[in-house]
Amino acid sequence: MSIYKELNDVKLDVSCYEQEPLTALEQKQWEQRVKSKLRPRRKRLPIKRKAAALTAAALMILLAMSLPQVSLARIPVVGGLIENFNSNHNALQADYSSYKTAVRETAENEYGKLTLNEVLVDADRLLISSTLQPAQGMRFDYKTHLPVEVMIHGERRQLSAMSQSVQEDDGSYTVYGDVSFSDLPLPENKLLDLQIAYHTVNRGAQSMTLEQPWVFDVQLSAEAMSQDTKTVEIHKTLDLNGQGTVTVRKVVFTPVSTLLYFDASEETQSVSFKLTSIRDGSEIPLSTVTLTHEPGTASYARFWSANALQGPYQLTPVDGMDHELELGSGLILE
C-alpha cells in the first residue's frame, strides 16, 4: 500500500477546534492572497467573462473565509509580527527584520499586562505590535481596540491612528497600531525618542479611560529605513478630463510602502491612482487615499511596497469611486 493511500484513509477529528468568524484583519489578508493569484487585466473583458471571473473570485474568498479558524491565523508562529499586519501581495516574502526595533517591555494595570513587541518607522508613520494579556474578568475581544498616542521628542505630531486586535491561541491578543504623522523629521543621528501610550480602551461607541495607562519610552533607529528609502521629486500637473487637476509632488519608495504626495484643485472632489509596472504590467495594490483641500496640507495615496529599482512605473489617475475609469494618461515614474 502506498503512503498516499494510507494518508487518504486517515481519519481526523477536528471537533476540538472552535470555528469563529474571521476578523477584519484576516479577511483583508485572505482577500489580498486571492487578488495576488489573479492575473492583471490588460484589457476589458466581455460582460459574460467578467461576470464569470468575479463569481470565481467571490467563491474563492468565501471558501477561504469558511475554513476552520485553526487553519488560518491561529498558528503561533504567525501571530504578533508587524509583517502580518502590513501584509501585502508579497506577504509570505516580507521581512522587516532590518528595519523594525524589538522592544519587549511590559506594563501592567487593572486591565491587564501589555507588552510592546515591535516598532517600525515607515516614511510618515509608525507600525506597532503589542500583546495584551487581559486581567481576569476583563472583557476583551477582536471588537475591542486600544487607541495609541505617540509623542516624538516630546511633541505631538500625530494625525491619526488605526488599531486591530487579533486573538491568539493562548487567550492573549495581538494589538496592531498604524500611526500617521503630519511630518516625521529625522535628526542627524536618525534616532527617534518616542513615548507610546495607551490611555483608553474602546469597544464600539463606548470608551473607558484607564486610571493607569500603559506607557512606554522607546528610542529607535531609523537609519536602515532611511538608507533604503528613495524619494523621487515630480512636480507635474495632470488634467483629470475636466474634473479638475492634481499636481504630483513626489513619490517616496520605502521597503514597506510607496507613498505618493499630491495637491488637488478645488474642482477635484474624487480621485485615486493606479501604479503599474511597465516591465510586466502588474499593478501595485493601493492601500489608502486621503484627499484634502486644506492649504499647506498635501493629499497622499499609499500603495504596498514597490521597488524603485525595478521601475519604471506608470502612475495613472482614476475616478475615486470607479478605479476602472481612468482620468487622463498619467505619467511615468523613472
C-alpha positions in Angstrom: 0.0 0.0 0.0 1.4 3.4 -0.9 1.8 6.2 1.6 -0.7 8.3 -0.3 -3.4 5.6 0.2 -2.6 5.4 3.9 -2.9 9.1 4.2 -6.2 9.1 2.4 -7.6 6.6 5.0 -6.5 8.7 8.0 -9.5 9.9 10.0 -9.1 13.4 11.6 -11.2 14.7 14.4 -11.5 18.4 14.1 -14.4 18.8 16.5 -11.9 20.1 19.2 -11.2 23.2 17.1 -13.6 26.1 17.6 -14.9 27.7 14.4 -15.1 31.5 14.6 -15.8 34.3 12.0 -12.7 35.8 10.5 -11.6 39.2 11.9 -11.3 42.2 9.7 -7.6 41.8 9.5 -7.8 38.1 8.5 -10.4 38.9 5.8 -8.1 41.6 4.5 -5.2 39.1 4.4 -7.2 36.4 2.5 -8.5 39.0 0.1 -5.0 40.1 -0.7 -3.9 36.5 -1.2 -6.7 35.8 -3.6 -6.1 39.0 -5.5 -2.4 38.1 -5.8 -3.4 34.9 -7.7 -5.5 36.8 -10.2 -3.5 37.8 -13.3 -3.7 41.6 -14.0 -6.2 42.6 -16.7 -4.6 44.2 -19.7 -8.0 44.9 -21.4 -11.6 44.9 -20.5 -13.3 41.5 -20.5 -16.6 40.9 -22.2 -19.5 41.2 -19.8 -20.1 37.4 -19.6 -16.4 36.6 -19.0 -16.1 39.5 -16.5 -19.1 38.1 -14.5 -17.6 34.6 -14.5 -14.3 35.9 -13.2 -16.0 37.9 -10.5 -18.0 34.9 -9.5 -14.9 32.7 -9.3 -13.1 35.3 -7.2 -16.1 35.6 -4.8 -16.3 31.8 -4.4 -12.5 31.7 -3.6 -12.9 34.4 -0.9 -16.0 32.7 0.6 -14.2 29.3 0.6 -11.2 30.8 2.4 -13.4 32.6 4.9 -15.3 29.4 5.7 -12.2 27.4 6.7 -11.8 26.5 10.3 -10.0 29.2 12.3 -7.2 26.9 13.3 -6.1 26.7 9.7 -5.7 30.4 9.3 -4.1 33.0 11.7 -4.2 30.9 14.8 -0.8 29.3 14.1 1.5 30.6 16.9 4.5 31.3 14.6 2.3 33.7 12.6 0.9 35.9 15.4 2.3 39.2 16.5 4.6 40.3 13.7 4.3 43.7 12.1 4.7 41.9 8.7 1.3 40.2 9.5 -0.5 43.5 10.0 1.1 45.1 6.9 0.6 42.0 4.7 0.6 42.6 1.0 0.7 40.7 -2.2 4.2 39.5 -1.2 3.2 38.8 2.4 5.0 35.5 2.6 8.3 37.0 1.5 8.0 40.2 3.6 10.7 40.5 6.2 11.3 43.8 8.0 13.9 42.5 10.5 16.4 45.1 9.3 14.1 48.0 9.9 12.0 47.3 13.0 13.0 47.6 16.6 12.2 44.8 19.1 11.2 46.3 22.4 9.6 43.6 24.5 8.8 45.8 27.5 5.8 45.1 29.7 3.5 47.5 31.6 0.6 46.4 33.9 -2.6 48.0 35.2 -6.0 47.0 36.3 -6.9 45.9 32.7 -4.0 43.5 32.3 -0.4 43.2 31.0 0.6 44.9 27.8 3.9 44.0 26.1 5.2 46.4 23.5 6.7 43.9 21.0 8.0 45.8 17.9 8.0 49.3 16.4 8.8 50.2 12.8 9.1 53.7 11.3 8.0 54.0 7.7 8.1 57.4 6.0 5.4 59.3 7.7 4.0 56.7 10.1 4.8 54.1 12.8 3.7 50.5 12.8 3.4 48.9 16.2 2.8 45.4 17.5 1.8 44.8 21.2 0.5 41.8 23.1 -2.3 42.1 25.7 -3.0 39.6 28.4 -6.3 40.8 29.8 -6.7 40.6 33.6 -9.2 38.1 34.9 -12.7 39.2 34.5 -11.9 41.9 31.9 -13.9 41.7 28.7 -11.8 41.9 25.5 -12.3 40.6 22.0 -11.5 41.5 18.4 -14.0 44.3 18.5 -12.1 46.0 21.3 -9.4 48.5 20.4 -6.6 50.2 22.1 -6.0 53.7 20.5 -2.4 54.6 20.7 -0.9 58.0 21.3 2.6 58.8 20.3 4.9 61.7 21.3 8.1 62.3 19.3 10.9 64.2 21.0 8.2 65.4 23.4 6.0 66.8 20.7 2.6 65.7 19.4 2.7 65.4 15.6 0.1 62.6 15.4 -2.6 63.0 12.8 -4.5 59.6 13.0 -4.2 56.1 14.4 -5.7 52.8 13.4 -5.7 49.6 15.5 -6.6 45.9 15.2 -7.0 43.3 17.9 -6.3 39.6 17.0 -6.9 36.8 19.4 -4.1 34.2 19.8 -4.3 30.6 20.9 -3.3 31.3 24.5 -6.1 33.8 25.1 -3.9 36.8 24.7 -4.4 39.5 22.0 -2.0 40.9 19.5 -2.8 44.6 19.2 -1.6 46.3 16.0 -1.3 50.1 15.5 -0.8 52.2 12.5 0.0 55.9 13.4 0.3 58.6 10.8 2.0 62.0 11.4 1.9 65.4 9.8 5.6 65.1 9.3 8.3 62.8 10.7 11.6 64.7 10.6 14.7 62.6 11.4 17.6 64.2 13.4 21.1 63.7 12.1 21.7 60.7 14.2 18.5 59.1 12.8 17.3 58.3 16.4 13.7 58.9 17.4 12.8 59.4 21.1 9.2 58.1 21.4 6.6 57.9 24.1 4.0 55.3 23.2 0.9 55.4 25.4 -2.5 53.6 25.7 -4.9 55.7 27.7 -8.2 54.3 26.7 -10.0 51.0 25.8 -12.7 51.4 23.1 -15.5 49.0 22.2 -17.9 50.3 19.7 -19.2 53.7 20.9 -18.0 53.0 24.4 -14.7 54.3 25.7 -13.1 53.6 29.0 -10.3 55.8 30.3 -7.6 53.9 32.2 -6.6 55.1 35.6 -3.1 53.9 35.0 -2.4 54.0 31.2 0.2 51.7 29.6 3.2 54.0 28.8 6.5 53.1 27.1 9.5 55.3 26.5 11.4 54.0 23.4 14.4 55.1 21.4 14.6 53.6 17.9 16.9 54.0 14.9 15.5 54.8 11.5 18.9 54.7 9.8 18.4 51.4 8.0 15.0 52.5 6.7 16.4 55.9 5.7 19.2 54.4 3.7 16.8 52.1 1.8 14.2 54.9 1.1 14.2 56.7 -2.2 12.4 59.9 -2.9 11.6 61.0 -6.5 10.6 64.6 -7.0 7.9 65.0 -9.7 6.1 68.4 -9.5 3.9 67.8 -12.6 0.3 68.8 -13.0 -2.2 66.3 -14.5 -5.5 67.2 -16.1 -8.4 65.0 -15.0 -10.5 65.1 -18.1 -12.5 68.1 -16.9 -12.7 67.1 -13.3 -10.0 69.4 -12.1 -6.3 68.8 -11.8 -3.8 67.2 -9.5 -0.2 68.2 -9.1 2.0 65.2 -8.2 4.7 66.5 -5.8 6.8 63.4 -5.1 6.9 59.7 -4.6 8.6 58.0 -1.6 9.7 54.4 -2.1 10.4 52.5 1.2 10.9 48.8 1.8 7.4 48.7 3.4 5.2 51.0 1.2 5.1 53.5 -1.6 3.8 57.0 -0.8 2.5 59.5 -3.4 2.1 63.1 -2.3 -0.1 65.3 -4.4 -2.1 68.6 -4.4 -5.7 68.7 -5.8 -7.6 71.6 -7.2 -10.8 72.8 -5.7 -12.8 71.2 -8.5 -11.3 67.8 -7.7 -13.7 66.0 -5.4 -12.9 62.4 -6.0 -9.6 61.0 -7.3 -7.5 57.9 -6.8 -4.5 56.3 -8.6 -3.2 53.2 -10.2 0.5 52.3 -10.0 1.5 49.7 -12.7 4.9 48.2 -13.5 5.8 48.9 -17.1 8.1 45.8 -17.2 5.4 43.2 -16.6 2.1 45.1 -16.3 1.5 44.1 -12.7 -0.4 46.5 -10.6 0.9 47.6 -7.1 -2.1 47.3 -4.7 -3.4 50.5 -3.3 -3.7 50.8 0.4 -5.4 54.2 1.1 -6.0 57.6 -0.4 -6.5 60.8 1.6 -7.8 63.9 -0.4 -7.7 67.3 1.3 -8.0 70.9 0.2 -6.5 72.5 3.3 -3.8 75.0 2.4 -0.3 73.7 3.2 -1.5 70.1 3.6 -0.7 67.6 0.9 -3.0 64.8 -0.1 -1.5 61.4 -0.4 -2.0 57.9 -1.7 -0.3 54.9 -0.1 0.5 51.7 -2.1 2.1 48.5 -1.0 5.8 48.3 -1.5 7.2 48.9 -5.0 10.9 48.6 -5.6 12.2 51.8 -7.1 15.0 49.9 -8.8 12.5 47.6 -10.6 10.8 50.5 -12.3 9.8 52.3 -14.4 6.1 52.6 -13.2 3.1 54.1 -14.8 1.1 56.3 -12.5 -2.5 56.8 -13.7 -5.2 59.0 -12.0 -8.6 57.2 -11.8 -12.0 58.1 -10.5 -12.2 57.7 -6.7 -15.4 55.6 -6.9 -14.6 53.7 -10.1 -11.0 52.6 -10.4 -11.6 51.3 -13.9 -12.4 54.9 -15.1 -9.0 56.5 -16.0 -8.8 60.3 -15.8 -6.1 61.1 -18.2 -2.9 59.4 -19.4 -0.9 59.9 -16.2 2.9 59.9 -16.1 5.9 57.6 -16.0 8.0 57.3 -12.8 11.6 56.5 -13.8 
